[in-house]
Amino acid sequence: MTTASPQSPDVGPPEAAAAPDGKTPQAAATAKLALIVASGATFLAVLDTTIVNIAFSDLRADFPDASLSQLTWVITAYTVVFAALLAVAGRTADIIGRKKLFLWSTVLFTLASALSGLAVGVPMLVGARALQGVAAAGMIPSALGLVLQHTPAARRQVALGVWGAVGSMAAAVGPSLGGLLVDAWGWRSVFLINLPVGLAIVLVAAKLAGDPASGRRLPDPVGTVALALGIGGIVFGVTQGTEWGWGSGRVIGLLIGGAVLLAAALLTSRRHPAPAIEWDLWRSRSFAATNVASLLFGAAMYAYLLSTLLFLNAVWGYSELKAGLAVTPGAFAAAVGATVVGRRVSPQHQWVAVAGGSALFGASCAAMYLLLDTERQYLALWLPIGVLAGLGIGAALTAISNAATASLQPQRFASGSGLLMTTRQVGGALGIAVLAAILQRHNALDDQGYLQVFLACAIGSAAAVAVAPTIRSRATEQPQPAPQ
């Protein structure tokens, strides 16, 4: 696969560019380098969605005058901005160049991490976290676009397996890593740890051959703003629903306003020559189905990841650090599941892996609902169930990404990836909202609320299993060409 045009000033060695099969040493080294920097950036971006949860008690000690609702903005500011801009960033990466957006975003993420770690008050910390969300939204789709651009078609599925394994591990290992950092150096360390890693990623990524601008027009600015605000409004409304009350004017206004803006973005995109949302991507049955599966599975997975920590801490009395370490085996199992799917499952059978991974994860959640109670049984119950759940998470997430990528043309890798991750983040917000609504009806130390969350996760996974067969593409289905 050619990584850059001959006219590009940042082009790699001629022999590497002339090797579409990626078999020359130069092409293989370039593909490996792209995977390393993309995996590192993805690990940082995903890690920062979960690592801060464990630092809450330390944050409250440093900022005693801040209310709990104010401190939750440290998490909300990142997740809402991240979800709102993913689709926009993916489209932008395909137009201006994936390497360019990736480098800018990684530099911004590193600077925002430094500001977060040096924050002298909650408003500064929340603002820096929002800036991190902007940068993370640019990093993720452009990182995946770089991997797919520099990796020959025959090796893309394996590369996606590795990339998926890293993302799965980051989401699950965040609590344990965060617990270790906070226990040793305090909450600022969970942000400052990003600085050396971010700088290293920038230095390595600068060596990659650049992809030239596509020549396509930048998307409709009005539709783009409406899309970002619409997704952000819906995610924010869902996130705050339990705290503010689902019947409150603020929540209803956010949900309705977000839906109206999203509908406006969709309608304008149907007529605009450079639309904010590329409708033709959805004409691929496989791509559309993977997004539905991503939404459903994302809701179940994010609710599970948070509820397991809360259960161990509140019901079994584990410390934050011990709870984080207790869920770590599941993180490594997720990496194994992702790698196996990436290496062993053919493109034609990714839908089977989506169904199988979702079913395994759902069965694990059902087992937790049926078997767990207030009695501590880590080795007998929690550990084996958690490992199986991790295997299911890694397998399902990687298969969903593989299936979506197979339906995209190379020049639209970042656009499609951004949309896919947007649906996962929206699903995650819905899952956390369901978790909060269930737990609000129970005592914080009561195991029944958490068990009902596990049951809800099992139901969400079952829905993803039901969608999986529709991912299977017809042999005649072809990816849609990119608009001019």
C-alpha positions as CSV (number, residue, x, y, z in Angstrom):
1,M,0.0,0.0,0.0
2,T,1.4,3.4,-0.9
3,T,1.8,5.6,2.1
4,A,2.3,8.9,0.5
5,S,2.3,10.5,-2.9
6,P,5.6,11.1,-4.7
7,Q,4.9,14.8,-4.4
8,S,4.6,14.8,-0.7
9,P,7.6,16.5,1.0
10,D,7.4,14.0,3.9
11,V,7.5,10.8,1.9
12,G,9.2,7.7,3.0
13,P,12.0,5.7,1.1
14,P,11.1,5.0,-2.5
15,E,11.5,1.3,-2.0
16,A,9.0,1.4,0.9
17,A,6.5,3.4,-1.1
18,A,6.8,1.0,-3.9
19,A,5.8,-2.0,-1.9
20,P,2.0,-2.3,-1.7
21,D,2.3,-5.7,-0.1
22,G,4.4,-4.4,2.7
23,K,7.0,-7.2,2.3
24,T,10.1,-5.0,2.1
25,P,12.0,-4.4,5.4
26,Q,11.3,-0.7,5.1
27,A,7.6,-1.1,4.6
28,A,7.3,-3.6,7.5
29,A,9.3,-1.2,9.8
30,T,7.0,1.6,8.8
31,A,3.9,-0.4,9.6
32,K,5.3,-1.5,12.9
33,L,6.2,2.1,13.8
34,A,2.6,3.3,12.9
35,L,1.1,0.6,15.1
36,I,3.4,1.5,18.0
37,V,2.5,5.3,18.0
38,A,-1.2,4.7,17.4
39,S,-1.4,2.1,20.2
40,G,0.4,4.5,22.6
41,A,-1.8,7.4,21.8
42,T,-4.9,5.2,22.0
43,F,-3.8,3.8,25.4
44,L,-3.4,7.4,26.7
45,A,-6.7,8.6,25.4
46,V,-8.8,5.6,26.6
47,L,-6.9,5.4,29.9
48,D,-7.9,9.0,30.7
49,T,-11.6,8.1,30.5
50,T,-11.2,5.7,33.5
51,I,-8.1,6.5,35.4
52,V,-9.5,9.6,37.1
53,N,-12.4,7.7,38.8
54,I,-10.0,6.3,41.3
55,A,-8.6,9.7,42.2
56,F,-11.8,11.2,43.5
57,S,-11.1,10.9,47.2
58,D,-7.7,12.5,46.8
59,L,-9.2,15.3,44.7
60,R,-11.8,16.0,47.5
61,A,-9.0,16.2,50.0
62,D,-7.1,18.7,48.0
63,F,-10.2,20.8,47.1
64,P,-12.4,20.6,50.2
65,D,-14.5,23.5,49.2
66,A,-15.6,21.9,46.0
67,S,-18.8,20.0,45.9
68,L,-19.1,16.4,44.6
69,S,-21.1,17.7,41.6
70,Q,-18.3,20.1,40.8
71,L,-15.7,17.4,40.9
72,T,-17.7,15.1,38.7
73,W,-17.0,17.7,35.9
74,V,-13.4,16.5,36.0
75,I,-14.7,13.3,34.3
76,T,-17.7,14.8,32.5
77,A,-15.8,17.6,30.7
78,Y,-13.5,15.0,29.1
79,T,-16.0,12.4,28.1
80,V,-18.6,14.8,26.7
81,V,-16.1,16.8,24.6
82,F,-14.4,13.6,23.5
83,A,-17.7,12.0,22.3
84,A,-18.9,15.3,20.7
85,L,-15.8,15.7,18.5
86,L,-14.9,12.2,17.5
87,A,-16.9,12.1,14.3
88,V,-15.8,15.6,13.3
89,A,-12.2,14.8,14.0
90,G,-12.3,11.6,11.9
91,R,-13.6,13.5,8.9
92,T,-11.0,16.2,9.3
93,A,-8.2,13.7,9.5
94,D,-9.1,12.2,6.2
95,I,-9.2,15.7,4.6
96,I,-6.2,17.5,6.0
97,G,-4.0,14.5,6.6
98,R,-4.0,11.9,9.4
99,K,-0.3,12.5,10.4
100,K,-0.8,16.2,10.6
101,L,-3.9,16.0,12.8
102,F,-2.3,13.2,14.9
103,L,0.8,15.3,15.7
104,W,-1.2,18.4,16.5
105,S,-3.6,16.5,18.7
106,T,-0.9,14.6,20.6
107,V,1.0,17.8,21.4
108,L,-2.2,19.4,22.6
109,F,-3.1,16.3,24.7
110,T,0.4,16.4,26.3
111,L,0.1,20.2,27.1
112,A,-3.5,19.7,28.5
113,S,-2.2,16.9,30.7
114,A,0.5,19.2,32.1
115,L,-2.2,21.9,32.8
116,S,-4.4,19.3,34.5
117,G,-1.5,18.1,36.7
118,L,-0.6,21.7,37.7
119,A,-4.2,22.9,38.2
120,V,-4.5,25.2,41.2
121,G,-8.3,25.0,41.4
122,V,-11.3,22.9,40.1
123,P,-12.2,25.4,37.3
124,M,-8.7,25.2,35.9
125,L,-8.7,21.4,36.2
126,V,-12.1,21.1,34.4
127,G,-11.0,23.4,31.6
128,A,-7.8,21.5,31.1
129,R,-9.8,18.2,31.0
130,A,-12.0,19.6,28.3
131,L,-8.9,20.5,26.3
132,Q,-7.8,17.0,26.8
133,G,-11.1,15.8,25.4
134,V,-10.6,17.9,22.3
135,A,-7.1,16.5,21.8
136,A,-8.2,12.9,22.4
137,A,-11.0,13.2,19.8
138,G,-8.3,14.1,17.3
139,M,-5.9,11.4,18.4
140,I,-8.0,8.3,18.2
141,P,-9.4,8.3,14.6
142,S,-6.2,9.8,13.1
143,A,-4.2,7.1,15.0
144,L,-6.3,4.3,13.6
145,G,-6.1,6.0,10.1
146,L,-2.3,5.9,10.3
147,V,-2.3,2.2,11.2
148,L,-4.6,1.3,8.3
149,Q,-2.7,3.7,5.9
150,H,0.7,2.2,6.6
151,T,-0.3,-1.4,7.0
152,P,-0.8,-3.7,3.9
153,A,-4.3,-5.0,3.5
154,A,-3.2,-8.6,4.3
155,R,-1.9,-7.5,7.7
156,R,-4.6,-5.0,8.7
157,Q,-6.7,-7.4,10.6
158,V,-3.7,-8.5,12.8
159,A,-2.8,-4.8,13.4
160,L,-6.3,-4.0,14.4
161,G,-6.2,-7.0,16.8
162,V,-3.1,-5.5,18.5
163,W,-4.6,-2.0,18.5
164,G,-7.9,-3.4,19.9
165,A,-5.9,-5.2,22.6
166,V,-4.2,-2.0,23.7
167,G,-7.6,-0.1,23.8
168,S,-9.2,-2.9,25.8
169,M,-6.4,-3.0,28.3
170,A,-6.4,0.7,28.7
171,A,-10.1,0.8,29.6
172,A,-9.8,-2.0,32.1
173,V,-6.3,-1.3,33.6
174,G,-7.1,2.4,34.3
175,P,-8.5,1.9,37.8
176,S,-5.6,-0.3,38.9
177,L,-2.9,1.9,37.4
178,G,-4.7,5.0,38.7
179,G,-4.9,3.4,42.2
180,L,-1.1,2.8,42.2
181,L,-0.3,6.3,41.0
182,V,-2.7,8.0,43.5
183,D,-1.5,5.8,46.4
184,A,2.2,6.7,45.7
185,W,2.1,10.3,44.4
186,G,-1.4,11.7,44.6
187,W,-4.0,12.6,42.0
188,R,-1.7,14.9,40.0
189,S,0.4,11.9,38.9
190,V,-2.5,10.4,36.8
191,F,-2.1,13.4,34.5
192,L,1.6,14.1,34.7
193,I,2.4,10.5,33.7
194,N,1.1,11.4,30.2
195,L,3.9,13.9,29.6
196,P,6.9,11.6,28.9
197,V,4.7,9.2,27.0
198,G,3.1,11.9,24.9
199,L,6.4,13.5,24.0
200,A,7.9,10.1,23.0
201,I,4.9,9.4,20.8
202,V,5.3,12.8,19.0
203,L,9.0,12.2,18.4
204,V,8.4,8.7,16.9
205,A,5.3,9.7,14.9
206,A,7.3,12.6,13.3
207,K,9.4,9.9,11.5
208,L,6.3,8.5,9.7
209,A,5.7,9.4,6.1
210,G,2.9,11.9,5.8
211,D,-0.2,11.4,3.9
212,P,-1.1,14.3,1.5
213,A,-4.2,16.3,1.8
214,S,-7.1,14.5,0.0
215,G,-8.1,17.6,-1.9
216,R,-11.7,17.2,-0.7
217,R,-13.5,20.2,0.8
218,L,-13.7,20.7,4.5
219,P,-17.1,19.8,5.8
220,D,-20.0,22.2,6.1
221,P,-19.1,24.4,9.1
222,V,-22.8,24.9,10.1
223,G,-23.5,21.2,10.0
224,T,-20.2,20.3,11.7
225,V,-21.0,22.7,14.7
226,A,-24.6,21.3,14.9
227,L,-23.2,17.7,14.9
228,A,-20.7,18.4,17.7
229,L,-23.2,20.4,19.8
230,G,-26.0,17.8,19.2
231,I,-23.9,14.8,20.3
232,G,-22.4,16.8,23.2
233,G,-25.8,17.9,24.4
234,I,-27.3,14.4,24.3
235,V,-24.3,12.9,26.1
236,F,-24.2,15.6,28.7
237,G,-27.9,15.3,29.3
238,V,-27.7,11.6,29.7
239,T,-24.7,11.9,32.0
240,Q,-26.4,14.5,34.3
241,G,-29.8,12.9,34.2
242,T,-29.6,11.1,37.5
243,E,-28.0,14.0,39.4
244,W,-30.2,16.8,38.1
245,G,-33.4,14.6,37.7
246,W,-34.7,13.2,34.5
247,G,-37.7,15.5,34.6
248,S,-35.7,18.6,35.3
249,G,-35.8,21.4,32.7
250,R,-32.0,21.3,32.2
251,V,-31.9,17.7,31.3
252,I,-34.9,17.8,29.1
253,G,-33.6,20.9,27.4
254,L,-30.2,19.3,26.7
255,L,-31.8,16.1,25.4
256,I,-34.3,17.9,23.1
257,G,-31.8,20.5,22.1
258,G,-29.2,17.9,21.3
259,A,-31.7,15.8,19.3
260,V,-32.8,18.9,17.3
261,L,-29.2,19.9,16.5
262,L,-28.3,16.4,15.5
263,A,-31.4,16.2,13.3
264,A,-30.4,19.5,11.7
265,A,-26.9,18.2,11.0
266,L,-28.3,15.1,9.4
267,L,-30.8,17.0,7.2
268,T,-28.2,19.6,6.0
269,S,-25.8,16.7,5.3
270,R,-28.2,15.2,2.8
271,R,-28.0,18.3,0.5
272,H,-24.6,19.8,1.1
273,P,-21.8,19.0,-1.3
274,A,-19.3,18.7,1.6
275,P,-21.6,17.3,4.3
276,A,-20.7,17.1,8.0
277,I,-22.0,13.5,8.1
278,E,-21.3,11.3,5.1
279,W,-24.6,9.6,4.6
280,D,-23.2,7.2,2.0
281,L,-21.2,5.4,4.7
282,W,-24.5,4.2,6.1
283,R,-25.5,2.6,2.8
284,S,-23.1,-0.3,3.8
285,R,-25.2,-2.7,5.8
286,S,-22.1,-4.0,7.5
287,F,-21.0,-0.5,8.6
288,A,-24.4,0.5,9.8
289,A,-24.8,-2.8,11.8
290,T,-21.4,-2.5,13.4
291,N,-22.4,1.0,14.7
292,V,-25.5,-0.4,16.3
293,A,-23.5,-3.2,17.9
294,S,-20.9,-0.7,19.1
295,L,-23.7,1.4,20.7
296,L,-25.2,-1.6,22.5
297,F,-22.0,-3.2,23.6
298,G,-20.5,0.1,24.6
299,A,-23.4,0.7,27.0
300,A,-23.0,-2.7,28.6
301,M,-19.2,-2.6,28.8
302,Y,-18.9,0.9,30.4
303,A,-21.5,0.1,32.9
304,Y,-19.8,-3.1,33.8
305,L,-16.3,-1.6,34.1
306,L,-17.6,1.0,36.6
307,S,-20.0,-1.2,38.5
308,T,-17.4,-3.9,39.2
309,L,-15.1,-1.4,41.0
310,L,-18.1,0.1,42.9
311,F,-19.2,-3.4,44.0
312,L,-15.8,-4.4,45.2
313,N,-15.4,-1.2,47.1
314,A,-18.8,-0.8,48.6
315,V,-20.1,-4.4,49.1
316,W,-16.9,-6.3,49.6
317,G,-15.1,-3.5,51.4
318,Y,-12.0,-3.5,49.1
319,S,-9.8,-0.3,49.1
320,E,-9.7,1.6,45.8
321,L,-6.2,0.2,45.2
322,K,-7.2,-3.4,46.0
323,A,-10.3,-3.1,43.8
324,G,-8.3,-1.8,40.9
325,L,-5.9,-4.7,41.2
326,A,-8.7,-7.2,41.5
327,V,-10.1,-6.3,38.1
328,T,-6.7,-6.2,36.4
329,P,-6.7,-9.9,35.3
330,G,-9.8,-9.1,33.2
331,A,-7.8,-6.4,31.5
332,F,-5.1,-8.8,30.4
333,A,-7.8,-11.3,29.3
334,A,-9.3,-8.6,27.1
335,A,-5.9,-8.2,25.4
336,V,-5.8,-11.9,24.8
337,G,-9.3,-11.9,23.3
338,A,-8.5,-9.0,21.0
339,T,-5.3,-10.6,19.8
340,V,-6.9,-14.0,19.1
341,V,-9.7,-12.4,17.0
342,G,-7.2,-10.2,15.2
343,R,-5.0,-13.1,14.3
344,R,-7.4,-16.0,13.9
345,V,-10.8,-14.8,12.7
346,S,-11.2,-14.2,9.0
347,P,-12.9,-11.1,7.7
348,Q,-15.9,-13.1,6.6
349,H,-16.5,-14.4,10.2
350,Q,-16.0,-11.2,12.2
351,W,-19.8,-11.2,12.9
352,V,-19.3,-14.5,14.5
353,A,-16.7,-13.0,16.8
354,V,-19.0,-10.1,17.6
355,A,-21.7,-12.5,18.6
356,G,-19.4,-14.9,20.4
357,G,-17.6,-12.1,22.4
358,S,-20.8,-10.4,23.3
359,A,-22.4,-13.7,24.3
360,L,-19.4,-14.6,26.5
361,F,-19.4,-11.1,28.1
362,G,-23.2,-11.3,28.6
363,A,-23.0,-14.7,30.2
364,S,-20.3,-13.5,32.6
365,C,-22.5,-10.6,33.6
366,A,-25.4,-13.0,34.1
367,A,-23.2,-15.2,36.3
368,M,-22.3,-12.2,38.5
369,Y,-26.0,-11.4,38.9
370,L,-26.8,-15.0,39.8
371,L,-23.8,-16.0,41.9
372,L,-22.4,-12.9,43.7
373,D,-23.5,-11.7,47.1
374,T,-22.1,-10.0,50.1
375,E,-19.8,-12.9,50.8
376,R,-16.3,-12.4,49.4
377,Q,-15.4,-15.2,46.9
378,Y,-12.7,-13.7,44.8
379,L,-10.8,-16.8,43.7
380,A,-13.8,-19.1,43.5
381,L,-16.2,-16.7,41.6
382,W,-14.9,-13.2,40.8
383,L,-11.6,-14.1,39.2
384,P,-12.8,-16.8,36.7
385,I,-15.9,-14.7,35.8
386,G,-13.9,-11.6,35.4
387,V,-11.4,-13.3,33.1
388,L,-14.2,-14.7,30.9
389,A,-15.8,-11.2,30.8
390,G,-12.4,-9.7,29.7
391,L,-12.0,-12.3,26.9
392,G,-15.5,-11.4,25.7
393,I,-14.8,-7.6,25.8
394,G,-11.5,-7.9,23.8
395,A,-13.0,-10.3,21.2
396,A,-16.2,-8.2,20.6
397,L,-14.5,-4.8,20.4
398,T,-11.9,-6.0,18.0
399,A,-14.4,-7.8,15.8
400,I,-16.6,-4.7,15.6
401,S,-13.6,-2.6,14.6
402,N,-12.5,-5.2,12.0
403,A,-16.0,-5.5,10.5
404,A,-16.4,-1.7,10.2
405,T,-13.0,-1.2,8.6
406,A,-13.6,-3.9,6.0
407,S,-16.6,-1.8,4.7
408,L,-14.5,1.4,4.3
409,Q,-12.2,2.6,1.5
410,P,-8.7,3.6,2.6
411,Q,-9.3,7.3,2.2
412,R,-12.2,7.1,4.6
413,F,-10.6,5.1,7.4
414,A,-10.5,8.0,9.9
415,S,-14.0,9.2,9.1
416,G,-15.5,5.8,9.6
417,S,-13.5,5.1,12.7
418,G,-14.6,8.4,14.2
419,L,-18.2,7.6,13.7
420,L,-17.8,4.1,15.1
421,M,-16.2,5.4,18.2
422,T,-18.8,8.1,18.6
423,T,-21.5,5.5,18.8
424,R,-19.5,3.6,21.4
425,Q,-19.0,6.7,23.6
426,V,-22.7,7.6,23.3
427,G,-23.5,4.0,24.3
428,G,-21.1,4.3,27.2
429,A,-22.9,7.4,28.4
430,L,-26.3,5.6,28.2
431,G,-24.8,2.7,30.1
432,I,-23.5,4.9,32.9
433,A,-26.8,6.7,33.1
434,V,-28.6,3.3,33.5
435,L,-26.1,2.3,36.2
436,A,-26.7,5.6,38.1
437,A,-30.5,5.3,37.8
438,I,-30.4,1.7,39.2
439,L,-28.0,2.5,42.1
440,Q,-30.0,5.6,43.1
441,R,-32.9,3.3,44.1
442,H,-30.7,1.3,46.5
443,N,-28.5,1.8,49.5
444,A,-24.8,2.4,48.5
445,L,-23.7,-0.7,50.5
446,D,-26.5,-2.9,49.2
447,D,-25.4,-5.6,46.8
448,Q,-28.8,-5.8,45.1
449,G,-28.4,-2.5,43.1
450,Y,-25.0,-3.7,41.7
451,L,-26.5,-7.1,40.8
452,Q,-29.3,-5.5,38.9
453,V,-26.7,-3.5,37.0
454,F,-24.9,-6.7,36.0
455,L,-28.3,-8.0,34.8
456,A,-28.8,-4.9,32.7
457,C,-25.3,-5.4,31.2
458,A,-26.2,-9.0,30.3
459,I,-29.4,-7.7,28.5
460,G,-27.4,-5.1,26.6
461,S,-24.9,-7.8,25.5
462,A,-27.7,-10.0,24.4
463,A,-29.0,-7.2,22.2
464,A,-25.5,-6.9,20.6
465,V,-25.6,-10.7,20.0
466,A,-28.9,-10.3,18.2
467,V,-27.5,-7.5,15.9
468,A,-24.3,-9.4,15.1
469,P,-25.8,-11.5,12.2
470,T,-26.7,-8.3,10.3
471,I,-23.0,-7.4,10.2
472,R,-22.4,-10.1,7.7
473,S,-21.9,-8.4,4.4
474,R,-23.2,-9.6,1.1
475,A,-20.4,-10.5,-1.3
476,T,-21.7,-7.9,-3.7
477,E,-21.6,-5.1,-1.2
478,Q,-18.8,-2.6,-1.9
479,P,-17.6,0.4,0.1
480,Q,-19.0,3.6,-1.1
481,P,-16.6,6.0,-2.9
482,A,-15.7,9.1,-1.1
483,P,-17.5,12.3,-2.1
484,Q,-15.5,15.1,-3.7
